[in-house]
Amino acid sequence: MDDAPSAWLGVEPPVEGASRPRGRVRAHDPAGQAAIDRAKADGSWTILDSVEALIVPDDLAAAFDTVPGSREQYESFTPGQRKQVLRWLVDAKRPATREKRITEAVRLAAEGVPANNR
């Protein structure tokens, strides 16, 4: 099993009088704060910030430059579709996997198809 940290999308805000929902972390809970501190230390706390901001990484931008029309098609996708593509790239554990995914994402974008469209 992979022991890589999972990505965080944020923290549930405290709700007065509410019990802690299963599987959710609350910042005011000592165990929750410890989990947050670990996530900040290992980078998983902010790993999706660029995805949420729809920032195209340099390696993907360079690949778009090699296939005419791919960037324009990618930019025509909905924000949600672009986030799926970017998240797919961020989730790659090995550089070789990321390179394959970039190649696939650019090829499909040129065809007007979002990669990793689930």
C-alpha positions in Angstrom: 0.0 0.0 0.0 1.2 3.5 -0.8 2.1 5.6 2.2 2.1 8.9 0.2 0.1 11.6 1.9 -3.4 12.3 0.5 -4.3 15.8 -0.6 -6.4 18.2 1.5 -9.2 20.3 0.2 -9.7 22.3 3.4 -10.9 21.9 6.9 -14.5 21.8 8.2 -15.1 24.8 10.3 -16.2 24.3 14.0 -19.9 24.1 14.6 -21.1 24.9 18.1 -22.7 21.9 19.7 -22.2 19.6 16.7 -20.6 16.2 17.1 -17.6 15.4 15.0 -18.7 13.9 11.7 -16.9 10.6 10.9 -13.9 11.0 8.7 -13.7 14.8 9.0 -11.0 16.8 10.7 -11.7 19.8 12.8 -9.0 22.3 13.5 -10.1 22.8 17.2 -9.7 19.1 17.9 -6.2 18.3 19.1 -6.0 15.2 16.9 -7.4 17.2 14.0 -4.8 19.9 14.6 -2.0 17.3 14.7 -3.3 15.9 11.3 -3.3 19.4 9.9 0.3 20.1 11.2 1.5 16.8 9.5 -0.2 17.8 6.3 1.4 21.2 6.3 4.8 19.6 7.0 4.6 17.0 4.2 3.1 19.4 1.6 -0.2 17.7 1.2 -2.0 20.7 2.8 -1.2 22.9 -0.2 -0.7 20.4 -3.1 -4.0 21.2 -4.7 -3.8 25.0 -4.4 -2.6 25.3 -8.0 -5.3 23.0 -9.2 -8.0 25.0 -7.5 -6.6 28.1 -9.0 -6.5 26.5 -12.5 -2.8 27.2 -12.9 -1.3 25.4 -15.9 2.1 23.9 -14.8 5.1 24.8 -17.0 5.5 21.2 -18.3 1.9 21.1 -19.5 2.2 24.6 -21.0 5.3 23.5 -22.9 3.5 20.4 -24.2 0.6 22.5 -25.4 3.1 24.6 -27.4 4.0 21.5 -29.4 0.5 20.6 -30.5 -1.4 23.2 -32.4 -4.8 24.0 -31.1 -4.4 21.9 -27.9 -4.2 24.9 -25.6 -7.2 26.6 -27.1 -9.3 23.4 -26.8 -8.1 22.9 -23.2 -9.1 26.5 -22.3 -12.5 25.9 -23.8 -13.2 23.1 -21.2 -15.2 23.9 -18.2 -13.3 24.8 -15.0 -14.3 21.5 -13.5 -12.9 19.6 -16.5 -9.7 21.5 -16.4 -9.4 20.8 -12.6 -9.8 17.1 -13.4 -6.9 17.2 -15.8 -4.7 19.2 -13.5 -5.5 16.9 -10.5 -4.7 13.9 -12.7 -1.3 15.3 -13.3 -0.7 16.3 -9.6 -1.7 12.8 -8.5 1.0 11.1 -10.6 3.5 9.6 -8.2 6.4 9.1 -10.7 7.8 11.6 -13.2 7.4 9.0 -16.0 3.7 8.7 -15.1 3.3 12.5 -15.2 5.0 12.7 -18.6 2.6 10.0 -20.0 -0.4 11.8 -18.6 0.8 15.2 -20.0 1.2 13.6 -23.5 -2.3 12.0 -23.2 -3.9 15.2 -21.9 -2.4 17.3 -24.8 -3.4 14.7 -27.4 -6.9 14.5 -26.1 -7.2 18.3 -25.7 -6.3 18.7 -29.4 -9.3 16.5 -30.1 -11.5 18.5 -27.8 -11.7 15.8 -25.2 -10.8 16.4 -21.6 -8.3 13.8 -20.2 -9.4 11.8 -17.2 -13.0 12.9 -17.8 -14.9 10.7 -15.3 
